[in-house]
């Protein structure tokens, strides 16, 4: 093969000769070389392996060169051409490696956002540190939206910029890594690994498909109302979403052939993930005990208006608009962001067959099921036992690690969990210090003065306050942080402008949950479902805004009529 390659390379070198008299010799020499090479291989001794490739090249090359014309001044140039061509043929340059770094245009857009805002004059009443942190925070948000790098890398760069510019100390910048919510979300991904690995997830998924799987919409509604039924018993939306429904939804998607990265995401997974997320914020708004920050709203309301919001008061006011939203939102998403597979009449039968093939539960499945029941039980009764949600999740994971159902190596390989932990903790830290530096209180006071000076009726004034309160959540990575920073100020102003105080408190409390659907970081369930990677970020934000408008119309429209009927205003 080497002799043939050399012959071919030499022939290419002679193609540039202009002398016609040399062309016959070239043809003859090439033929002689080929014959010699073939002849040498055929006339080899009985043990051809003893003839190495180097000697073959030497023999064939020698015979080839013996057929060349005598070296003259005219033929010296072709010889050089031969050598150059041979050299070029053997030293092919490797293909250029693709760029592994950041996407340049999104990176420049993120940096430009921060730089421009950095040099904008600081408004009166705002500290320099607060304004600089706002510039870094918005630059990070732009980077998270445009994604010049993975989300965790963008967030880490934002923290680095805040420390480098002395806007935050290192301990302040990384303080949220000690917050329980990011860790609860990461632990949820580890639970999902065990749920799927043991086959328990598939078993439960097939049961759901068997009962409701003849249509994608029916399957979606079964999950939505199952989550709503658990909401009043489990006061952590992160725990409900990550510990129970994310593993279940991922297993359902896999069982229906909808996987991440192979082009089948829209078969079922994209719609189902977005639907389960958007309805999780609705179920959180329906009950006082359905979200950890809801009691904070009730406590702040009592401090501001001296009226108590009880569990029954909350549920009674929220039940009608909540049920309407739970019915409308999945159907709306089904129409505007539909799964490609809408009807599967054979799915229940296939699911039943797969359940028979799976046979009885394995030991690991039983351990996984028992651990899940233990963890959920602690989430429900943890308040009485003084065990918080993240401690219960750590206890559950410990059981899985000790029994070998999940290994630590598998936990370390859950890249999405660690990436989510990084960017979510970074945003919580920056948003928290925006509040501590006084930027949020300055914003609240500015809004209050502006709306109060318009001289509008209390209904219009309250409507403006509601919209400003709701959409300012883009600057928050925690419902509790938003409530703590703005709830009292907005409720006090609304009451001063003539809004019935109890009515105003209830509406702001409901919206403090619904606004979590805007982004992929606004509430504990957001990074859980977004982290499954079924829905692109731009799509997530776009539909988040659209569903927010729908929810506001339902809760202030239909809800307003219901609240009038029960005497809230």
Secondary structure, DSSP 8 states (H G I E B T S, - for coil): -HHHHHHHHHHHHHTT---HHHHHHHHHHHHHHHHHHHHHHHT--S-GGGS-HHHHHHHHHHHHHHTS----TTTHHHHHHHHHHHHHHH----------S--HHHHHHHHHHHHHHHTS---TT--HHHHHHHHHHHHHHHHHHH-SS-HHHHHHHHHHHHHHTTSS-HHHHTGGGG-HHHHHHHHHHHHHHHHHHTSHHHHHHHHHHHHHTTBHHHHHHHHHHHHHHHHTT---HHHIIIIIIHHHHHHHHHHTT--TTTT-GGGTHHHHHHHHHHHHHHHHHH-TTSSTTHHHHHHHHHHHHS----HHHHHHHHHHHHHHHHHHHHHHHHHHS--S--B-TTHHHHHHHHHHHH-S--HHHHHHHHHHHHHHHHHHHHHHHT--HHHHHHHHHHHHHHHTSS-HHHHHT-HHHHHHHHHHHHHHHHHHHHHHTTHHHHHHHHHHHHHHTT---HHHHHHHHHHHHHHGGGG-S-HHHHIIIIIHHHHHHHHHTT--HHHHHHHHHHHHHHGGGSSSSSSHHHHHHHTT--S-HHHHHHHHHHHHHHHHHIIIIIHHHHHHHTT--
